[in-house]
Amino acid sequence: MPLDRYGEANRANWDERVAGHWASEFYDIEGFKAGKPPLYQIDIDAVGDLTGKSLIHLQCHIGTDTLGLARLGANVTGIDFSGESINAARRLSEESGVPGRFFETDLYESPNVVKEQFDIVFTGNGAICWLPDLKAWGQVITRFLKPGGTFYIREGHPLMWALQYDDVAPGEYILEQPYFYSDAPFAEDDEGSYADGQWDVKNKRQYNWKHSLGETVMALINAGLVIDSLIEHQEMNWEPLPGMITGEDGQRRLPEKYQDFVPLMFSIKAHKPA
Ligand SMILES: C[S@@+](CC[C@H](N)C(=O)[O-])C[C@H]1O[C@@H](n2cnc3c(N)ncnc32)[C@H](O)[C@@H]1O
């Protein structure tokens, strides 16, 4: 199925972000080539020993995490609907000498492009907010998993995405956006990327969807997966809100008075019954 106008706008926006992300400190491409691990430690701990495992990374962007997982021993495949992202991921694979296969495809079409099944399906880090339909997302995950295979996601928490900061003092937040799903996407203009700060993109308009924690968990359960763990985190590895505090561990947290009130990320581990 062709992308609708929301998907087209999002893809144009993501394509345009790639050059800036490739050059950014956040993605640290030169560091990756020099062997610096891009992955967040809690993801490494969660996925466990990857030696010889087949893994598909959904919405892999420029492939840093995908190839980081390859460095840990997995045979990796990445999919993303942004052709520029896929070109960058292939380039990174070639220039770093870390093997990986990358396919340009919309997530919902990806089972028609990548035919096999995998030991691990890996995703997250700002991925599902771009997806209109989590029920269909769950079906894609099940289709890609071998019986007994593992699914892992770490994402921005939907309560964190409901915070707003535009009309309040720096470091203050109010609950202003909905927590629950609505069919109509949220339209936002991209005034800068999480990786680059201010920049000037032509394709500014992007559309995202709210997915509550319950909706996400049920999408996985209804697709036939068994949930093994669900963890809510008080820190995160990127900075979607202004006024966050970066700790000595490099992680971002809300100012202290909010820390026990709002989770910033969640992670879920699940498996497909054998
Ligand atoms: C924030 S990035 C994900 C971050 C990535 N995991 C990383 O660590 O760099 C979101 C990615 O989702 C991709 N994306 C958005 N909607 C998609 C869709 N419908 N199908 C496939 N990829 C999509 C974008 O192109 C983008 O590369």
The ligand as an ORCA input file, in Angstrom:
! r2SCAN-3c Opt
* xyz 0 1
  C      13.967      8.520     15.791
  S      14.310      7.438     14.448
  C      14.510      5.961     15.294
  C      15.795      6.035     15.987
  C      16.690      4.928     15.631
  N      16.207      3.715     16.273
  C      18.057      5.309     16.120
  O      18.426      4.841     17.197
  O      18.704      6.094     15.444
  C      12.755      7.137     13.682
  C      12.908      6.408     12.341
  O      11.616      5.901     11.997
  C      11.542      5.926     10.574
  N      10.123      5.774     10.227
  C       9.093      6.595     10.541
  N       7.949      6.089     10.063
  C       8.248      4.915      9.431
  C       7.483      3.943      8.739
  N       6.162      4.072      8.582
  N       8.112      2.868      8.222
  C       9.469      2.726      8.364
  N      10.254      3.627      9.005
  C       9.642      4.721      9.528
  C      12.184      7.251     10.204
  O      12.599      7.290      8.867
  C      13.346      7.299     11.194
  O      14.526      6.806     10.607
*
